[in-house]
Amino acid sequence: MKKTILAASLASALFAQTQAANAETIGVSMALFDDNFLTVLRNGMIEQAEAMPGVDIQVEDAQNDVARQLDQIKNFAASGVDAIIVNPVDTSATEAMTKAAQEAGIPLVYVNRQPINVDSLPDNQAFVASNEIESGTLETFEICKNLRAAGKGDGARAYVMMGELSNQAAVQRTKDIEDILATDMCNFIEVIDKQTAMWSRDRAQDLMTNWLSSGEPFDAVIANNDEMAIGAIQAMKAAGIDMASVEVGGVDATQDALMAMANGELDVTVFQNAAGQGAGALGAALKLAKGEDVAQKVYIPFELVTPANLSSYFSKN
């Protein structure tokens, strides 16, 4: 009996050692915890890690501070994590992050926001996101079609809300809008003004309130994300505007946006698979930590969401 117990104890100890040897620790620096879309992305990574024995994920909030984020990356490297995942605060400031991970010899995966050096990443670094060329394009073309269908094809007017201008997604989504509005199909839409609301619902509400005070007639609000679209909707409702008379579009298909669409307030959004991006980033990080090959750009498709297909998206985010 004693031999059996001893053998079982040894086996248990060996198993624990094997598990420890195979354990992977991933450090994650998120640009901001207080963001609906990024919360879904973060939770996607955490849930994926919890379902994988031996995977430990350490998630930190950069609080929209570039210097804090760089320090987090350096601290992860110093603590000996097996890989690092970064959702960048400022996509134009990622070269220092790439260099810090490279010098430490630790794999790094950027998620959701494209780093400025995406085409020259080291072999053990990658980028997981959705192709932003699709996002603003799908949103704007659908708004264009809706305005034509509503008989406003002889001179519609729109406001454009942009995200943080240091962020590649905001730059690309705004370019998407401009490219679609330059086409023969949609060049009847005039942009009255475009300003940044920093991805924020509150700032968008303030911006829309300012625009409304000018008294300019308008037919649409095209926002770089759902939070800003919702902020614009709140300002318009407070001003007594009939939401059926205005086309409003966003990007991300967050739960709040889907509810706004169900209530007849939001006309268009674009599903960006936050949980899928998070899981994809974690998978890439684990592969790179094991020395396996990973495509340096992994794209998860955007999907157009309208009232016609709304019901199938409530369970996706």
C-alpha positions in Angstrom: 0.0 0.0 0.0 2.8 2.4 0.9 4.5 1.7 -2.4 1.3 2.4 -4.2 0.8 5.7 -2.4 4.5 6.6 -3.0 4.1 5.8 -6.7 1.0 7.8 -7.0 2.7 10.7 -5.2 5.6 10.6 -7.6 3.3 10.4 -10.6 1.4 13.4 -9.3 4.6 15.4 -8.8 5.9 14.5 -12.2 2.6 15.5 -13.8 2.7 18.8 -11.9 6.3 19.4 -13.1 5.2 18.6 -16.7 2.3 21.0 -16.5 4.5 23.7 -15.1 7.1 23.1 -17.8 4.4 23.4 -20.5 2.6 26.4 -18.9 2.5 29.6 -20.9 2.2 33.0 -19.4 0.9 35.7 -21.7 1.0 39.4 -20.8 -1.7 41.6 -22.3 -1.7 45.4 -22.4 -5.1 46.9 -23.4 -5.3 50.5 -24.5 -8.4 51.1 -22.3 -10.6 49.0 -20.1 -13.4 51.5 -20.2 -14.6 50.9 -23.8 -17.5 48.6 -24.8 -15.8 47.0 -27.8 -12.4 46.5 -26.1 -14.2 45.0 -23.1 -15.6 42.3 -25.4 -12.2 41.8 -27.0 -10.5 41.5 -23.6 -13.1 39.1 -22.3 -12.7 37.0 -25.4 -9.0 36.5 -24.6 -9.7 35.8 -20.9 -12.4 33.2 -21.6 -10.2 31.5 -24.2 -7.3 31.3 -21.7 -9.5 30.0 -19.0 -10.6 27.1 -21.2 -6.9 26.2 -21.9 -5.1 24.3 -19.1 -1.7 25.6 -18.3 -2.3 29.1 -19.9 -2.0 32.1 -17.5 -3.1 35.5 -18.9 -2.1 38.7 -17.1 -4.2 41.7 -18.4 -3.3 45.3 -17.6 -5.0 48.6 -18.5 -2.8 51.3 -20.2 -5.5 53.9 -19.4 -5.0 55.4 -22.8 -1.4 56.4 -21.9 1.3 55.6 -24.3 4.1 55.8 -21.8 2.2 53.6 -19.3 1.7 51.0 -22.1 5.4 50.9 -23.0 6.3 50.5 -19.3 3.8 47.6 -19.1 5.5 45.9 -22.1 8.9 46.3 -20.5 7.7 45.0 -17.2 6.1 41.9 -18.9 9.5 41.3 -20.6 11.4 41.7 -17.4 9.1 39.2 -15.6 9.8 36.6 -18.2 6.4 36.1 -19.9 6.3 33.8 -22.8 4.5 36.3 -25.1 2.9 39.7 -25.1 -0.3 40.9 -26.6 -0.8 44.6 -27.2 -3.9 46.6 -28.1 -2.1 49.9 -28.8 -3.1 53.2 -27.3 -1.5 55.1 -30.2 -0.8 53.1 -33.4 1.8 55.7 -34.5 3.9 55.0 -31.4 4.3 51.2 -31.8 7.9 51.1 -33.0 9.2 51.4 -29.5 7.0 48.6 -28.4 8.1 46.3 -31.2 11.7 47.1 -30.3 11.3 46.5 -26.6 9.8 43.0 -27.2 12.4 42.2 -29.9 15.3 43.1 -27.7 13.9 40.9 -24.9 13.4 38.1 -27.4 9.7 37.8 -26.5 7.0 37.2 -29.2 4.5 40.1 -29.5 1.1 40.2 -31.1 -0.7 43.4 -31.8 -4.5 43.1 -31.7 -7.3 45.2 -33.2 -5.3 48.3 -33.9 -2.7 48.2 -36.7 0.8 49.2 -35.7 2.6 51.7 -37.8 5.3 49.2 -38.6 3.0 46.4 -39.6 4.8 45.6 -42.8 8.2 45.3 -41.1 7.4 43.3 -38.0 10.1 40.9 -36.8 9.5 37.2 -37.5 8.2 36.5 -34.0 5.6 39.3 -34.1 2.1 39.4 -35.7 -1.0 41.5 -36.1 -4.6 40.2 -35.6 -7.6 42.3 -36.5 -10.2 43.0 -39.1 -9.3 44.8 -42.4 -10.4 48.4 -41.8 -10.8 49.0 -45.5 -14.0 47.0 -45.2 -15.5 48.7 -42.2 -16.1 52.3 -43.3 -16.8 51.1 -46.8 -19.7 48.8 -45.8 -21.1 51.4 -43.4 -21.0 54.4 -45.9 -22.2 52.5 -48.9 -25.3 51.2 -47.0 -26.1 54.8 -45.8 -25.7 56.0 -49.4 -28.2 53.3 -50.6 -30.6 54.2 -47.8 -30.5 57.9 -48.7 -31.2 57.1 -52.4 -34.1 54.8 -51.4 -35.5 57.6 -49.3 -35.5 60.0 -52.3 -32.6 62.1 -51.1 -30.4 61.4 -54.0 -30.4 65.1 -55.3 -28.2 66.6 -52.5 -28.0 64.9 -49.2 -25.9 66.3 -46.4 -23.9 64.5 -43.7 -21.8 64.9 -40.7 -18.8 62.7 -40.1 -17.5 61.7 -36.6 -13.9 60.5 -36.4 -12.1 58.5 -33.8 -8.7 59.4 -32.3 -6.7 60.8 -35.2 -3.5 59.0 -33.9 -5.3 55.7 -34.5 -5.0 53.9 -37.7 -8.6 52.6 -37.6 -9.9 56.2 -37.4 -7.8 57.3 -40.3 -8.7 54.3 -42.5 -12.4 54.4 -41.7 -12.6 58.1 -42.5 -10.7 57.4 -45.8 -13.3 54.7 -46.5 -16.1 57.2 -46.1 -14.4 59.7 -48.3 -13.6 57.1 -51.0 -17.3 56.0 -51.1 -18.6 59.5 -51.2 -16.3 60.2 -54.2 -17.9 57.4 -56.3 -20.5 58.2 -59.0 -23.1 56.2 -56.9 -22.7 58.3 -53.8 -21.2 61.7 -54.7 -24.6 63.3 -54.2 -23.8 63.4 -50.4 -22.0 66.5 -49.2 -20.0 66.4 -45.9 -21.0 69.5 -43.9 -18.2 68.9 -41.3 -16.1 66.2 -39.9 -14.5 66.2 -36.4 -13.1 63.8 -33.9 -15.1 62.7 -30.9 -12.2 60.4 -29.7 -14.3 57.2 -29.9 -16.4 58.6 -27.0 -20.1 58.6 -26.5 -20.0 61.7 -24.3 -17.8 63.6 -26.6 -19.9 62.7 -29.6 -23.0 63.9 -27.8 -21.3 67.3 -27.1 -20.1 67.5 -30.7 -23.6 66.7 -32.1 -25.1 69.3 -29.8 -22.7 71.9 -31.2 -23.5 70.9 -34.8 -27.3 71.1 -34.0 -26.9 74.6 -32.6 -25.7 75.8 -36.0 -29.1 75.1 -37.5 -27.6 73.4 -40.6 -30.0 70.9 -42.3 -28.5 67.4 -42.5 -29.6 63.9 -43.5 -27.0 61.6 -42.0 -24.4 61.1 -39.4 -21.6 58.7 -40.3 -19.5 57.7 -37.2 -16.2 55.8 -37.0 -17.7 53.6 -34.2 -20.9 52.8 -32.4 -20.2 54.7 -29.3 -20.0 58.0 -31.2 -23.1 57.1 -33.2 -25.0 56.5 -30.0 -23.7 59.8 -28.5 -25.0 61.6 -31.7 -28.4 59.8 -31.3 -28.7 60.9 -27.7 -28.1 64.6 -28.7 -30.6 64.4 -31.6 -33.2 62.8 -29.4 -32.7 65.5 -26.7 -33.2 68.1 -29.5 -36.5 66.5 -30.4 -35.3 65.2 -33.8 -37.3 62.3 -35.4 -34.7 59.6 -35.8 -36.7 58.2 -38.7 -35.7 61.3 -40.6 -31.9 60.8 -40.2 -29.6 58.0 -41.3 -27.1 57.1 -38.6 -24.2 54.6 -39.0 -21.5 53.2 -36.8 -19.0 50.4 -36.6 -18.6 47.5 -34.1 -22.1 46.1 -33.6 -21.9 46.4 -29.8 -24.9 45.3 -27.7 -25.8 49.0 -27.1 -25.7 49.6 -30.8 -27.9 46.6 -31.6 -30.4 47.8 -29.0 -30.4 51.3 -30.7 -31.0 49.6 -34.0 -33.9 47.6 -32.6 -35.4 50.8 -31.3 -35.3 52.4 -34.7 -32.5 54.8 -33.9 -29.4 53.4 -35.5 -29.7 52.4 -39.2 -26.3 50.8 -39.9 -23.4 49.2 -38.1 -20.7 46.8 -39.0 -19.9 43.7 -36.9 -16.3 43.5 -35.8 -15.7 40.2 -34.1 -14.1 41.4 -30.9 -14.2 38.0 -29.2 -12.8 36.4 -32.4 -10.0 38.9 -32.5 -9.1 38.3 -28.9 -9.1 34.5 -29.3 -7.1 34.8 -32.5 -4.5 37.0 -30.8 -4.1 34.6 -27.9 -3.8 31.7 -30.3 -1.1 33.5 -32.3 0.8 34.4 -29.1 0.8 30.8 -27.9 2.0 29.5 -31.2 4.8 32.1 -31.4 5.8 31.3 -27.8 6.3 27.7 -28.9 8.4 28.8 -31.9 5.7 27.9 -34.4 5.0 29.8 -37.6 2.2 32.4 -37.7 1.0 34.6 -40.5 2.0 38.1 -39.7 -1.4 39.5 -40.7 -4.5 37.6 -39.6 -7.7 39.3 -40.7 -11.2 38.4 -39.4 -13.9 39.7 -41.8 -16.3 42.6 -41.0 -20.0 42.0 -41.5 -22.7 44.5 -42.4 -25.5 44.7 -39.8 -28.9 46.3 -40.7 -32.4 45.9 -39.3 -33.0 43.1 -41.8 -30.4 40.8 -40.2 -30.2 42.3 -36.8 -31.6 39.4 -34.9 -28.7 37.1 -35.7 -26.1 39.4 -34.1 -27.4 39.7 -30.5 -25.7 36.5 -29.5 -22.4 37.3 -31.2 -21.0 40.0 -28.9 
